[in-house]
Amino acid sequence: MSDISQKYRFPWSLFHDAFSGNSVVDTRYMMVKSIADAELTLKYYGFSWENDFDRAKLIDAYERAITFVENVLLTPYKGQLVIPAEVKNNRDLRQILYWTNPRTRNRQNHLWSCAMLKVIHSILHLESDSLSHFFQEARSQVFDRFNGHIRVDENDKFYFGKDNEQLIPLHFFEVKREKNFESKLIKLLHKAENTATQIYDHIGVRIVTESLIDTLIVFQYLSSSKIFTFANIAANRSRNTLLNLDKCQKHIQKLRRSYSRGILDDDGFEKAMNVELQREEFLSNNVSDNPFTLKSYRSVQFTCRHLVKFINPNYTKLMELFNNVKAMNAPISVLHEIQNIMSTTQKRIEFFFPFEIQLMDKISFEENQEGSASHQIYKESQLVEVRKRLFGRILETMNLDAVPIDPISELSAE
């Protein structure tokens, strides 16, 4: 006799995650019922286990996941936390998938399989990010926007601007280096969205001014010189934890009125415009909504989008091949075949690529580099969150902490 209640045996954990918008990194398990079901799951994920190329790619991602977990996430535990040999040595991803089912007999294999698959998922997303294939072209075009706008004098002092009479003195100017794969993976694993397209700071510049008000002058210059256009700012990515704009606006407008009435001369206006003595009054009370950014970190940052455009190198190669073959008096059928391929090949590649601009004044820059706002502690906070998300239940079963060492102490020891 059939059990009608089986019809209503739902995967409630999956329902809660899917309906609440949780990331796969935060799911507790998958309902993979058999090896055949695991193979079907892989197929609709995008990989055929029977295909040699797909299988090799999955196994390579798994081996890289093992290396990342052991060399980055587990090193502080000094052997207390290790990947079970049965999981580590298995290269059949179907079996690893099947072990994510909580009904499998070995709880450690279940928990570790879940954790490892989440890392594999993130690696595959990073490697499948179509924009990353054109990173160097995008990087070159984005930084072309700044060409001619940055001056360096004989004392290695930076200035912003083209007009020698109106150069804006800078304390520091920095082009961010490309994140390595490991850093991108850490960033991806701590983000709720868990998709490579959500990494916005592949390319970025940091501009540090001598004074607080100069950050506004630099921003105005960036806009008026069209280094960025307001229409291409990603609105939800703008952050201001540096300036109280309302107070700055009132202060500057008051001084401009006094200047226009002759109450202030040029020297008096410039002197009054120097707000460094009252700096605290003009600082923003906003704090970053990024949980990994320390509350003392001050900056203005915004993400712009550059429309990258260039001739598809594959189209260029096909054109060269066509001309060479034509010069060799090849049969018309061969020329037609090449032309057919060219007709289905995109001649121009165009896409928007994000780049981040970060502004701060000298004092904020120095404070951001020291103490509780250290970038190293920022990165350690990310690692702690990744450990919690991947190994939370494993750590609980072993009475271990996601913070195996005190990051402050470790950094002090260095």
Steps between C-alpha positions, in 0.01 A plus 500: 500500500645838401577763761316813384699711749814452288349747257548768765850402610666829411869610520417778746859621534520553123165683503619738773830573322343551156207709623723716723766567239777320687823413323593140423795557734251523788295189415519210745468212255377382161241231435708282264341157520752285312810500282273518194322798652838662566596451136172661395566791737840556339344487155249775572762699686682507168743206494469151359693243704526284188676779309878480541549878488222572751616227735862624489386856574296387801786291638745789450263734688477244782878470528534878509228516766695253715819705462318822588327354805816336635742785426277797589209405723633212710862601564431675835348184648835315498355159416190527719282546194572286194307385195405131553716275281195340339381840380842640413610200293172451314497636146147389413299821540182297477592329826586831666161633390322195634670541839337843535176314574467501881371141486845371405649299784822693563426843650854633451497401134162672467616825662831516315342415165258789544789735583722388212224525241434859602864584430485315166186694408676830569810398302287405200319834516827692507640306206179546302492878543495612137623849586821366655615370161531859380638644824823640357316679217249642750775605740692678225192691382392601850841640592518682167231723651756629751781554249607864489317584822766384747816708536814412696762767574875465557435422867262215412206710617167408334257752356162464333406711199618625160522874556830587672331794670228287659670176597352321801774378737472135604650323795485162328370338182473125462385262231368183658673184393288221359377264769655157482276197462520416869384849604214489252393160632500624861296803398254282311459253788407769750248674272134402524454523123795267433541588133816626331312781327445658842870575551511870413856597591699299247627843390531803721689813598550666836540879506624655825479879528692731730184643657140403561350763269734394222310171471204704374724686254638170369151354464390807307804467274434129439148589390573814295791334318276202419735248662166361607145591407231510766267289286747212521533499878354190663272678748475213747879485525563857619626537858584815696650458846723806466309827458190652653386659174226712657746671735758541224241655271378748763857598592615555141186685392530733801862579409410559135231749602750683720750504215247634248408782742864594544511393864778251416790560264685220317734422789221515753280273291775238456585516870135457602462217252765302687280289723780282636491676837130412527538169318289294741203727439492419130549124523216267413323299766426226247657158542554243231231235451775255408532281813870450430586869479602637838280782631798735515569471128425828320473550124273589213479219250290442194492246221497625142449302182716532193369383164785282373508476120750325278525286188457130573849346458342181367332700223833662414666157477223373275544803275875435478433133424252594227749737334784247519288219361368727225856594403578130467218462244305265723172353370195725518333248733778552759466879479124472539541280805730753667257778412216300654697465822580873497133586455418323827798647687446820696717770338501739796493412867322747726415476869486719809780433748489640856783698654514648847617848601581564864557849645634598841712770658850457642393466863234239419750312283751482784234396750367239259847347471545459873340339801153354482449607139789284374438330166657182639234484769237563232628194313513293818136591569410369156683174570316457829167545323599251228595243766166549674304460177689196376591318821247631753348162585837323479649747746205447734544123504869543588454789747726723292473872431483668160767735640774248579746778584472859615560701177609805704763297683619333182542832322682646800736205496593578141 
